[in-house]
């Protein structure tokens, strides 16, 4: 019988109820902090964006960020919120100064929504404004005002202090990963010369804009010195590296547009067009852009993003003159890059040789790809190797933030995951034995080796990383020596051929329990010996203890708990001081003695720690 549809079916929610009911509209996915784009990091970004807008308008050169456990405190030294509007600015929709383009000319926060979302999604939210010798402090809980402080005199410097704790009712057992936050703060520093950020006592400051960003982000050798050019409101820097793929860092008004948009598309087109005209050769775009590492930043009045999280620019026009983003970016790239290449013939020659090398490799690869297609190896992909999810089997829509591909080894393990998974968003790729050690090998191996060929085909990253079919790539191997070896070989494959997949935060390691401790009333899964001891104390006398030796020993009925809402993932993170080439050489190269000594030294440290713990 159909549900009745009448006046009672229509509901009106207040601002905080709507945000809490539909948080995805405001901060994207929730998550537990394992992924760089999880909601708890968006909350931090929304508050810092307001502080950055103050800096851009010439108010306050310092921002303090402190995170202790789950409490975040952000303090800027701008003008401070007008004291009579403090509560309204953090709790009343359609209220803020960002609608006045004279006050905030090129702001990131446009709709006055971000701070309200942080307030509504936090179990505790405190805002304090210090302005012209006076201060007001208010406290909220889940968007509800619980303490409306009076305006008092203050001798503190002007600015705004926001302290909040994301609500565990919404975000679950979340945790902050400092590397993600530090990377976010460094991006703010690269884009705002003169800004000083203090993060838990560490000073973050950059002096050379996007040049510093590329210098810190690029791993290994570059083909020629970084080209760094700027005109008006557009800045860009680039070089070519020895690695595969294309690597871009794009920004709009200081916002990291991780999904690109019109400005990035225009830049990629403009680089190809300028280089073609400079050398008077009709190069293939892929030959020009292969192995490029680039950063670009544009400032636009009232940009239009494709979502509240502002990860993709949709604007087609810039400023009042109505000039398109494509033409604006194209003109600046053409004029500046063309002049640079004429003035620097040595770099121009090196760039040409790199393009010709890319061209030669592409033609060689074309023959290999044809042989693979003719052999019909990919026919076996969906029949044997890949159990896809319905999101991709039934449609061709864009990559879903919730889609996950588990890479596992062995029929029993892949079988358990396949039976336990969410068939709508979770897929399984089954390896056959240990993959090849791909360190030092050319990309030809991806197509000549069946396992790697089918894996990259499943991921759909052959031509362009933007075509990646799954947002989360999860390596799921046994927690023994063989499982660790397979994990290392897969990491080598991704680092060697698709490092950008890791840099964009798509690769994870699945944590699975080592022990099951249970009695007749309760079962506890433990991921470490320490958790096992706590479980034994909690359950009391004579519980049953099971040690899981491999994923295949975990039944499908149990596995669903480990890949569901409480799934534990360890993100694979490349830190600033991690050089891919050096790391691979050490762990996967032929330096056997050095690696052996490293293992022995670390085993000794573990023995010492174990002795201290006991």
C-alpha positions, 0 to 999 in steps of 0.5 A: 500500500502506497504511503499517504502524501498530505500536508503532514508529509511536508516538513520545514527544517531550520538551518542546523537541522538541514545541515546535520540531515544532509551534511554531504551538501555542505562538506562532501563525504563524512569519513573518519579522517583516513582520506584527505578529503574527509569532512573533518578536513573540510571543516578546518578549511572552511574556517581558515578560508575566512582567515585567508580572506582577511589576509588577502584584504590586507588584514593580519599576516599571521594565522595560528592553528592548534589541534589537540586530540579532536579539538581544533583552534584557529586564530587570525589577526584580521579585523574581527567579526563586527561584534553585533553580528558575531552570532548571526555570522556563524548561525544564520544562513544568507548572512555574511560580508562576502556578498559585498564585493567591495569588502571581499573582492576575491574571496574563497568563501562566497555564500556565507555557508562554511562557518555555519556548517562547521557550527552545526556539525560540531559538538562544541563550537566557540567563536570569539571576535576581538575588535577595536579594544572590545571582545565578544565570545559565544558558545554553541553545541551542534548549532544551538546557542548555549552561551551568549557572551556580553561585549567586554573590553579586551587588550588582545590584538584584533582578530577572530578565534574559532574553536570546535570539536567535530561531532562524533555522532556524525563522524564516528570514531574519527582521527586527524592525520597531521600530514593532510593538515600540514599539506593544506596549510603549506598550500595556503602559504605558497599562494600568499606571500608574506603569510605566516602560519603556526601549526602546533608550534611549527612555522609554515611560510613560503617566499617564492609562491608556486616555485616553492610548491613545485620544488617541495613536491617534485620527487627525484630529478627534473629535466630543466629548471622550474619555469615560474611566470606570473602576470596580473592575477594568474601565476604558473610554474612547471617543469618536466620530470623523469616520472610517468604521467601528468601532475598538476596543482591548481588553485582558485582564490587560494582554494585547492581545486583538486578536480581542476576545472576551466582554469586547468583545462585552459592551461593544459590546452595553452601549453600545448598550443604555445609549444606547437607554435614555438617549435612549429611542429604539430606535436601530439598533446600527450607528447608535450604534457607527459611527465609534466609537473605544474602548478597554477593559481588564478584569482577571480571575482565571484568564482562559480564552483561546482559544489560547496566543497569548491574542488572544481571551478565552473566559472566561464568568465572573469572580471567585469570585462567578460573575458573568458577564463580560457582566453585569459589563461591562454593569452597569458601562457602564450605571451609569457611562455613564448617569451621565456623560451626565446630568452632561454634557448638551452631550456627550449632545447632540453624541452624539445628533446624531452618531447621527442623522447615522449613521442618515441616512447608513445609510438613504441607503446602503441605497437605493444598496446595493439598486440595486447588488444589483439590477444584479447587479454582484457576479455578475462578482466570482468570474467575472472579478475574483477568483480565490479560494483553496480555503480560502474556496471550499470552506468557510465557516470562520473567517479563516485566518492564512495567507490572502492576497489579492493586488490587482494590475492588468492581465491579464498580472500577475494571470495570472502571480500566479494561475498561481504562487500557492498555490491553498489560501491565496492569492487574486488580485483583478484591477483594471481600470485605475487606481482612482478618487482617492477622497480627500474623497468619501463612502462612497457611492462605494464602491458606485457605483464598480464597482472599489471595490464589488467589492473591498470585496465580495471582502474582505467588509468591508462590514458589519463589519471582523471579517468580513474574509476574508483576513488579509493584503491585499497590493498588488502593482503594477509598480515604475514610475510608473504602478504607484506611482500605482495603489498610492497610489490604493489606499492612499487608498481604504483610509485613507479608508474602512477605516483600521482594516484598516491599524491592525490590520496587514492591509495590505502592499506586495509587493516584487518583484525589479528585476533578475535576474542569472544565469550558467549555474550560478546565478540571483540575484534583486535587489530594489535596485541595491545587491543587483545590484552584490553579485550581479555581484561574486558571479557573476564575469565576464559574467553576464546582467542582466535589468531587470524593468519590470513584473510581467507580464514575470516568468514564472509559474515565476519568480513562485512564488519571490516569493510563496512562503516567501521572499516580501518584504512591506512592511507599511503602518504608521500611526505615532503622529504620522501623522494620516490626514486631514492625510496624505491632504490633503497627498498627494491634495488640491489643494495642488499647489504644496506637494506639488511643492516636497516632491517637488523637495526630496526629489529633491535629497536623493536626488541628493545621497545618490547622489553621496555613494555614488558 
